[in-house]
Amino acid sequence: HVAIFHEDSEFPIAWMLFYKDGTAGSLHIVEGHRRRGFARLIVRKMFHIFKTTHGSGPPVYIDISNAPSQNLFISEGWVKCEGSQRLYIPSKNFQKIQNFNFLTD
């Protein structure tokens, strides 16, 4: 998991969780801390951690109604997986993560 904490609190203001199937999800930024670049920092850190441990970035599931998250991940290099409405994968690393057991929509 990846999180950002405010220096005055023990509670995170931004986080992203990893699921048991190897995908990343549940990116959340607390109200009042949005539109400050925290989501992009979380995504980049998550990609770095996953690439270091697995050789590539993780696939992510994004709700079909969540355009801001779709746009964020697309701007960071993910592409929608063909045949899926919710699964996005890092475009430059697709060959490295093909062997994951993806859940179907």
N, C-alpha and C positions, 0 to 999 in steps of 0.2 A: 504494500500500500504506500501511497505517497500523500503527504499532507504538508500544509503551510500553517504555522502557528503565529499568532500575534505575540509579540514579546511580553505583553502584559496578561496573557491568558494561557491556561493549560488546555484550552479547547481549540481545535483547528478552525481556521476560517476558510480553508479550501482543501479538498481531498479527492482522491480517485482510488477505487478499490480494484483488486484483481480477483477474478473468479476461478474456481477450481479447474475449469476447462482450459485455462491459460489465456482467456480473453480479459481485456480491461473494460471497466465500466463504472457507473455511478460517480461520474465527475460532478462535483457539487461545489459551488462557491456561495458562502453565506451572504444573504442580503446585506447591503451596505459595504461590501467588499468587491462587488462585481464591477466589470468594465475597467479593471486596473491591471490586466495582463496575468492574473494569477492562474487562470485556466490554461493559458499557453505555457506558463512555467511548469505547471503540473504535468501537462502532456509531454513536454520536452524531457523532463526528469524521468517520467515513467518510461519513455522510449529509451533513454540512456540506460536505465537500470535493466530493462528487459533485453536490450541489445547486448549488454555486458554479460548477462547470465544465460541468454538463449541464442545469441547470434543475430537477432533481428528484433524489430519492434513487434508488439502484440497486435493481434486482431482485436477490434472493438465492436460491440453491438451498440447502435444508436437508435433510439426510438424514431420512427418515421416522421413524427410531428416535431422533432427537435432540430429545427433548421440551424440555430446557433451552433450546436455541437457538431452537426454535419459540416458546416462551413469551417469551423475551427480545425477539425481533423483533415478535411480536404486541403486547407491552406498549409497544413503541416506535412502533407505528402501521402495521406491515406487515400484510397480509392474504394468505391463501393464494389463489393464482390459480386461478380456476375451471377445472376440467379437468386440473389438475396435482396430483401428490402431493407435489412437492418445491419448487415455485416460489412465492416470496412477493414481493409488490410493495408499495410504500408506498401505503396506501389513499387518501390525499388527493392523491397525485400520479399516479394511474394514467393519466389522459389525457395527461400529459406524457411518459410512458415507453412508451406503446403501440407506438411505432415501433422499439423495440429488436428485434433478431433473437433471439428466445428460443430456446434449445435445448429440445428436447422431452425428457420423462422417459425 
